[in-house]
């Protein structure tokens, strides 16, 4: 069984290709490519309207959605659960590996998979040929891939004309395909109405594997469609300025279900520190002995307010730390208290976060945490705004309209720091809209 990776922008799934799906030959590729296989309206002979579901399915998105909705039990009422499970399933992408016998003879040497949104709506058809792990690759394999790609390219050129651009494949990018200004590279791109066609004579996947690939992408359905459109023709799409921001570190509302964003944000593990038995009240934690305070005299003379808070954060740990590990928690909280009394919003947030998430061995006190976080938020600390919004949605406050308060805080946070809060705001607004459907 050959391992390979399927691509849908930043959706990657590594699987072992089952033997029933792979029909390969050691000989040269001499089978004529059928024009009907390359019809953008019915790629590989399949429809964009729906897929009948035959094939090997990876994952059970209905079970995934039920687990996801269960994680949001504090936000979703039991009576709404099934509604949101269905909503989640409609946005999920399922990968189906198509049996080789369903392909035309010209393609049975390769593998075909389809990505479905919801129950049966195709988003992308992806054909790969002769995947090999690089150390085991040889000249014969390369020639077979290039010959196969050449036969497909000739037919595509005959049907659709020359490609609009060329480039290369980068599995670390949002789109996978990256256009080259010089229009060179092993990948070529055709655009027919709302379908993108990408042919790569060689693309590296899973870092150490290589294959030939042909993809048909519904630009209006795939999460990467907008970014691809901006890459190919920025004048034909709107909001292209941020289209190519990397999303590997943080999921975006464009590419991930709003329920997933909310579940990741409201993860109960955020409070895992609060399960420790080694916690103390903040009143005990931030009180130092006279001897301990005397050791900090030079620091307190040098720094104050926001500078003192930043000193505490930057020099608390790591190489060259000026705060001993043994008393780190007490010293940090003492310094934050001093800085907060001098107007530091950063220190106010750190105190509130410690009371909420049990940082620095501080016992959780939701009421006190809310008080400190509100002080910090009033002073425009965006981290405090986001934590307060989380508290409202987690049922940790007595707000009359907790969801409305969360939206207000996230809107304020997004105006000051879009990167920090915009995904959560978009997801929460989508959740509210779904409740009203």
Buried (B, 14 or more C-beta within 10 A) or exposed (E): EBBBBBBBBBBBBEBEBBEEBBBBEEEEBEBEBBEEBBBBEBBBBBEBEEBEEEBBEBEEBBEBBBEBBEBBEEBBEEEBBEBBBEBBBBBBBBBBBBBBEBBEEBBBBBBBBBBBBBBBBBBBBBBBBBBBEEEEBEEEBBEBBBBBBBBBBEBBEEBBEEBBBBBBBBBEBBBBBBBEEEBEBBBBBBBBEBBBBBBBBBBBBBEEBBBBBBBBBBBEBBBBBBBBBBBBEEEEBEEBEEBBEEBEEEBBBBBBBBBBBBBBBBEEEBBEBBEEEEBBEBEEBBEBEEEBBEBBEEBBEEBBBBBBBBBBBEBBEEEEEEBEEEBBBBBBBBBBBBBBEBEBBBBBBBBBBBBBBBBBBBBBBBEBBBBBBBBBBEBBBBBBBBBBBBBBBBEBBEBEEBBEBBBBBBBBBBEEBEEBBBBBBBBBBBBBEBBEE
